[in-house]
Amino acid sequence: MSGAPLSDNPVSFLEATRTWARIGLLSFGGPAGQIAVMHRILVEEKRWVDEQRFLHALSYCMLLPGPEAQQLATYIGWLLHGTRGGLVAGTLFVLPGFLAMMFLSIAYVLWRQHPLMEGLFLGLKAAVIALVIEALIRIGRRALKTVAARGVALIAFGAIAFAHLPFPFIMLGAGIAGYLRTRAGWGSFAASPADPVSPPDAGQMTLTRPSGRRSAQLLAIWLPLWFLPVALCAALMGTQSVYTQLGVFFSKMAVVTFGGAYAVLSYVAQQAAERFAWVTPEQMLDGLGLAESTPGPLIMVVQFVGFLAAFHAGSDHPLLAGMLGAVLTVWVTFVPCFLWIFLGAPYIEALRGNAALGSALAAITAAVVGVIANLALWFASHVLFARLAAHGLPDPLSMRAAPALLTCVALISIFVLRWGLARTLAVCAVLGAVSTMLR
């Protein structure tokens, strides 16, 4: 069931663990930046997986509910070292962001009005804009190798930015278009024959044959892991307990929410603020800012929601209550992510040579580039400008001077000075803090 790796796997488990820890610490910039970090380290630097396999895995992860970057890490970790590799990769991808968000959530309820903290966040958000732009260029250069793929990316960008179509519909439409294009004999959205394609790297990978028995065993293990904490909360504290409500709500969200943190944000904000009154709309936006400023998936904003919900629930120990609420929320959000990968990855790998499926997944990856471009525009619009004009585009007359200057510094450091992620983030954070202290 675990899918033992082949004996000639050249990547040691210890080396992989160190690399996943490094990726987890550097995974800033939302899904675009995180995918770019993994691509740079795993494909270009380490050469543990080839370009074709990386994009194949990415396309599958884009179809799943939940954070695609964390699921991609789990998928590649599983390819390299089986179930233990997937567990380590997925956990280390989340752990730095979880610890950072826990610290920042505590700091938020204690010192959120301090100008120094406001400045640090301002600098980090400006740096993230530059990181997302770099990621967009990097991923687009590799995923948009055909004219058809570039067309899909443009259509996807317009569909989500201006037509406001739901993310799952865009991904489904792209996949169907890619599949039918190849089946009709009109070519593929994947790399053209002129493009070099890396040779198969099966000698480095985990081989697991999909089977009904294996799937049943996985469900028997992971479903209880997922729901047992929620059931215990309901049994010990009642169905109206804030912990039970958090567990049930975010378990549902883990199944039905596609498109990453940005797509989830409006749904979570509406339910958390209006239905449950866990947070205010302003606090929800603050939580997103905190999540943007930490490594790991942007979906970690739900940890902030869980923290505040339990913190304000009337406990005699509000900080402890908030921490327990955050842990429960993160648990029911990420345990399903491991299940989706371990359950589905063998089937995706078994179909990797299918031309029509490859075209469908390539079309999905191209559409994702358009979606990432929209996310970059959305984030830059809200950080750099005070108000938006028609169609959600920024009003040029409302540009904020300090964030714009900090973003320019970040762009120069990345594209001109070629600084690394950590150095860029640190410099921008310090400059942001200085700018607020000098007001």
C-alpha positions in Angstrom: 0.0 0.0 0.0 2.8 2.4 0.8 4.5 2.1 -2.6 8.1 1.3 -1.7 10.6 3.2 -3.8 12.8 1.4 -6.3 16.1 0.1 -5.0 18.2 2.3 -7.3 16.7 5.6 -6.0 19.7 8.0 -5.8 18.0 10.4 -3.4 18.6 9.6 0.2 15.7 10.1 2.6 17.8 12.3 4.8 18.8 14.6 1.9 15.2 14.8 0.8 14.1 15.7 4.3 16.6 18.6 4.5 15.5 19.8 1.1 11.8 19.7 2.0 12.6 21.7 5.2 14.5 24.3 3.0 11.5 24.5 0.6 9.1 24.9 3.5 11.2 27.8 4.9 11.4 29.5 1.5 7.8 29.0 0.3 6.6 32.6 0.3 4.6 34.3 -2.4 1.4 32.2 -2.6 1.0 29.2 -4.8 2.8 30.9 -7.7 5.9 31.6 -5.7 5.8 28.3 -3.9 5.5 26.3 -7.1 8.4 28.3 -8.6 10.6 27.5 -5.5 9.9 23.8 -5.9 10.6 23.9 -9.6 13.9 25.7 -9.1 15.1 23.4 -6.4 13.7 20.0 -7.5 13.8 20.3 -11.3 16.7 22.8 -12.0 19.0 22.4 -9.0 18.5 18.9 -7.7 17.2 17.3 -11.0 15.2 14.8 -8.9 12.2 15.0 -11.3 12.1 16.2 -14.9 10.1 19.0 -16.4 7.4 16.8 -17.9 6.7 14.9 -14.7 6.7 18.0 -12.6 4.0 19.7 -14.8 2.1 16.4 -14.9 1.9 16.3 -11.1 1.1 20.0 -10.9 -1.8 19.7 -13.3 -3.4 16.9 -11.2 -2.9 18.9 -8.0 -4.7 21.9 -9.6 -7.8 19.8 -10.0 -8.0 19.0 -6.2 -9.6 21.0 -3.5 -7.1 22.5 -1.1 -3.7 24.1 -1.4 -2.2 22.9 -4.7 1.5 23.7 -3.7 1.3 21.6 -0.6 -0.3 18.8 -2.5 2.4 19.1 -5.2 5.1 18.7 -2.5 3.3 15.7 -1.1 3.0 14.2 -4.6 6.7 14.6 -5.4 7.7 13.4 -1.9 5.6 10.3 -2.5 7.3 9.7 -5.9 10.7 9.8 -4.3 10.2 7.8 -1.1 6.7 6.4 -1.0 4.2 7.2 1.8 6.8 8.4 4.3 8.3 10.7 1.7 4.9 12.2 1.0 4.2 12.7 4.7 7.5 14.4 5.3 7.3 16.6 2.3 3.7 17.7 2.9 4.3 18.2 6.6 7.5 20.2 6.3 5.9 22.4 3.6 3.2 23.4 6.1 5.1 23.4 9.4 7.1 26.7 9.1 3.9 28.6 8.1 1.9 27.0 10.9 4.4 28.0 13.6 4.8 31.5 12.1 1.0 32.0 11.9 0.6 30.8 15.5 3.2 33.3 16.7 1.6 36.1 14.6 -1.9 35.3 15.7 -0.8 35.6 19.3 1.0 38.8 18.5 -2.0 40.1 16.6 -4.4 39.9 19.6 -1.8 41.4 21.9 0.0 44.1 19.9 -1.8 44.5 16.6 -1.9 48.3 16.9 1.9 48.8 17.1 3.3 50.6 14.0 6.4 48.5 13.9 4.4 45.4 13.2 2.3 47.2 10.6 5.5 48.3 8.8 7.0 44.7 8.8 3.8 43.4 7.1 3.9 46.2 4.6 7.4 45.4 3.5 6.7 41.7 3.3 3.6 42.2 1.2 5.6 44.4 -1.2 8.2 41.7 -1.6 5.6 39.1 -2.2 4.3 41.0 -5.2 7.8 40.8 -6.8 8.1 37.1 -5.9 4.7 36.3 -7.6 5.7 38.2 -10.7 9.0 36.2 -10.9 7.0 33.0 -10.3 4.5 33.9 -13.0 7.3 34.5 -15.5 9.1 31.3 -14.5 6.1 29.0 -14.7 4.7 30.6 -17.8 8.0 30.2 -19.7 7.9 26.5 -19.0 4.2 25.7 -19.3 3.2 27.9 -22.3 5.3 26.2 -25.0 2.6 26.1 -27.7 0.5 28.8 -29.2 -2.6 26.8 -28.1 -1.4 26.8 -24.5 -0.8 30.5 -24.5 -4.3 31.0 -25.9 -5.8 29.0 -23.1 -3.8 31.0 -20.5 -5.3 34.3 -22.0 -8.8 32.9 -22.0 -8.5 31.7 -18.4 -7.2 35.1 -17.3 -10.1 36.9 -18.9 -12.6 34.3 -17.7 -11.6 34.8 -14.0 -10.6 38.4 -14.0 -13.5 39.9 -16.0 -16.2 37.3 -16.5 -15.7 36.1 -12.8 -16.3 32.5 -13.8 -15.7 30.0 -10.9 -12.2 28.5 -10.8 -13.4 24.8 -11.1 -15.4 25.6 -14.3 -12.3 27.2 -15.9 -10.1 24.2 -15.0 -12.8 21.7 -16.2 -13.3 23.6 -19.4 -9.5 23.7 -20.1 -9.2 19.9 -19.4 -12.0 19.0 -21.7 -10.6 21.2 -24.4 -7.2 19.6 -24.2 -8.6 16.1 -24.2 -10.9 16.7 -27.2 -8.3 18.5 -29.1 -6.0 15.5 -29.1 -8.8 13.0 -29.6 -9.9 14.9 -32.7 -6.4 14.8 -34.1 -5.9 18.5 -33.9 -2.7 18.3 -31.9 -1.8 18.6 -28.2 -1.6 21.4 -25.7 1.6 19.7 -24.4 5.1 20.4 -25.7 5.4 20.4 -29.4 7.6 17.8 -31.1 10.3 20.4 -31.5 10.5 20.9 -27.8 13.0 18.7 -25.9 11.3 16.4 -23.5 13.3 14.9 -20.7 13.5 11.1 -20.8 11.4 9.1 -18.3 12.9 9.0 -14.9 11.1 5.9 -13.6 14.3 4.6 -12.1 14.2 7.4 -9.5 10.5 7.1 -8.7 8.1 5.2 -6.6 6.1 2.6 -8.5 2.7 1.8 -7.0 0.1 0.0 -8.9 -3.4 1.4 -8.3 -5.9 -1.1 -6.9 -9.3 -1.2 -5.2 -7.8 -2.9 -2.2 -5.1 -0.3 -1.7 -7.7 2.5 -2.0 -9.9 0.8 0.6 -7.0 0.5 3.0 -6.1 4.2 2.6 -9.7 5.2 3.2 -9.8 3.0 6.3 -6.8 4.8 7.7 -7.2 8.4 6.6 -11.0 9.0 7.1 -10.8 8.2 10.9 -7.7 10.3 11.2 -9.6 13.2 9.6 -12.8 13.0 11.5 -11.8 11.5 14.9 -10.8 14.9 16.5 -14.1 16.4 15.4 -16.1 13.5 16.8 -14.2 13.8 20.1 -15.0 17.5 20.3 -18.6 16.8 19.7 -18.7 14.0 22.3 -16.9 15.9 25.0 -18.1 19.5 24.4 -21.3 19.3 22.4 -22.2 20.0 18.9 -22.6 23.8 19.6 -19.0 24.0 20.9 -16.8 26.4 18.8 -14.3 23.5 18.3 -17.0 21.2 16.9 -18.3 24.0 14.6 -14.7 24.8 13.4 -14.0 21.1 12.7 -17.3 20.5 10.8 -17.1 23.8 8.8 -13.5 23.4 7.7 -13.9 19.7 7.0 -16.6 20.7 4.5 -14.4 23.4 3.1 -11.6 20.9 2.5 -13.9 19.0 0.2 -15.7 21.7 -1.8 -13.3 24.6 -2.1 -11.2 24.7 -5.2 -8.8 27.3 -6.5 -6.6 28.0 -3.5 -6.8 30.6 -0.8 -8.0 33.5 -3.0 -10.9 31.5 -4.3 -11.7 30.3 -0.8 -11.4 33.7 0.9 -14.8 35.2 -0.1 -16.6 32.0 1.0 -14.8 31.7 4.3 -15.1 35.4 5.0 -18.9 35.4 4.5 -19.5 32.3 6.6 -17.0 33.2 9.4 -18.1 36.8 9.7 -21.8 36.7 8.9 -23.0 33.2 9.9 -20.7 32.3 12.8 -19.4 35.8 13.9 -15.9 34.3 14.5 -14.2 37.3 12.9 -15.0 40.7 11.4 -14.4 41.4 7.7 -11.5 43.7 8.7 -9.9 40.9 10.8 -10.4 38.5 7.9 -8.3 40.8 5.7 -5.7 41.2 8.4 -5.5 37.4 8.5 -4.9 37.2 4.8 -2.1 39.8 5.2 -0.5 37.6 7.9 -0.8 34.6 5.7 0.8 36.5 2.8 3.7 37.4 5.1 4.6 33.8 6.2 6.0 30.8 4.3 3.6 28.0 3.4 0.1 27.9 1.8 -2.0 31.0 1.8 -4.8 28.8 3.0 -3.2 29.1 6.4 -5.5 32.1 6.8 -8.0 29.6 8.1 -5.6 29.0 11.1 -6.0 32.6 12.0 -9.8 32.3 11.8 -9.7 29.2 14.0 -7.5 31.0 16.5 -9.7 34.1 16.8 -12.9 32.0 16.9 -11.7 30.0 19.9 -9.9 33.0 21.5 -13.1 35.0 21.7 -15.2 32.0 22.8 -15.2 33.0 26.5 -12.5 30.6 27.8 -10.7 31.3 31.1 -7.5 30.7 29.1 -8.1 32.5 25.8 -4.6 32.1 24.4 -4.6 28.4 25.0 -8.1 28.1 23.6 -7.0 30.0 20.5 -4.1 27.7 19.9 -6.3 24.6 20.2 -8.7 26.1 17.7 -5.9 26.8 15.3 -4.5 23.3 15.6 -7.9 21.7 15.0 -8.6 24.0 12.0 -5.2 23.1 10.4 -5.7 19.4 11.1 -9.1 19.1 9.3 -7.8 21.3 6.4 -4.6 19.4 5.6 -5.3 15.8 6.5 -7.6 15.4 3.4 -4.8 16.8 1.2 -2.7 13.7 2.0 -5.6 11.5 1.3 -6.2 13.0 -2.1 -2.6 12.5 -3.1 -2.0 9.0 -1.8 -5.4 7.9 -3.2 -5.1 9.4 -6.7 -1.4 9.7 -7.5 -1.0 6.0 -8.6 -3.8 6.4 -11.1 -2.4 9.6 -12.5 1.1 8.0 -12.8 -0.4 4.9 -14.5 -2.0 7.2 -17.1 1.1 9.4 -17.6 1.8 8.0 -21.1 -1.8 8.7 -22.3 -1.6 11.4 -25.0 -5.1 12.7 -24.6 -4.8 12.9 -20.8 -1.4 14.6 -21.2 -3.0 17.2 -23.4 -5.8 17.7 -20.9 -3.4 18.2 -18.0 -1.2 20.5 -20.1 -4.3 22.6 -20.9 -5.1 22.8 -17.2 -1.6 23.9 -16.4 -1.8 26.6 -19.1 -5.1 27.8 -17.6 -3.5 27.9 -14.2 -0.9 30.4 -15.5 -3.8 32.7 -16.5 -5.3 32.3 -13.0 -2.0 33.0 -11.4 -1.7 36.2 -13.5 -5.1 37.3 -12.1 -4.0 36.5 -8.6 -0.9 38.7 -9.1 -3.0 41.5 -10.4 -5.5 41.2 -7.5 -2.8 41.2 -4.9 -0.9 44.1 -6.4 -4.1 46.1 -6.9 -5.0 45.8 -3.2 -1.5 46.5 -1.8 -0.4 49.3 -4.1 -3.6 51.2 -4.7 -6.1 52.8 -2.3 -9.1 52.2 -4.5 -10.2 50.3 -7.6 -11.8 51.6 -10.7 -14.1 49.8 -13.2 -13.8 46.1 -13.7 -11.8 45.8 -10.5 -8.7 47.4 -12.1 -6.7 49.8 -9.9 -7.2 53.5 -10.0 -3.7 54.9 -11.1 -4.4 58.2 -9.1 -4.7 56.2 -5.8 -1.2 54.6 -5.8 0.3 54.4 -2.4 3.9 55.7 -2.4 5.5 53.5 0.3 4.3 50.1 -1.0 5.1 51.1 -4.5 8.7 52.1 -3.6 9.1 48.9 -1.6 7.9 46.8 -4.5 10.4 48.5 -6.8 13.1 47.6 -4.3 12.0 44.0 -4.3 11.8 43.9 -8.1 15.3 45.3 -8.4 16.7 42.9 -5.8 15.2 39.9 -7.6 15.6 40.7 -11.3 18.7 43.0 -11.2 20.7 42.1 -8.2 19.6 38.4 -8.3 19.1 38.2 -4.5 17.5 35.1 -3.0 14.1 35.0 -1.4 15.2 35.2 2.2 17.4 38.3 1.6 14.8 40.1 -0.4 12.1 39.5 2.2 14.3 40.5 5.1 15.4 43.8 3.4 11.8 44.7 2.5 10.6 44.0 6.0 13.2 46.2 7.6 12.5 49.0 5.1 8.8 48.7 5.7 9.3 48.9 9.4 11.5 52.0 9.0 9.0 53.7 6.8 6.2 53.4 9.4 8.4 54.5 12.2 9.4 57.7 10.3 5.8 58.8 9.7 
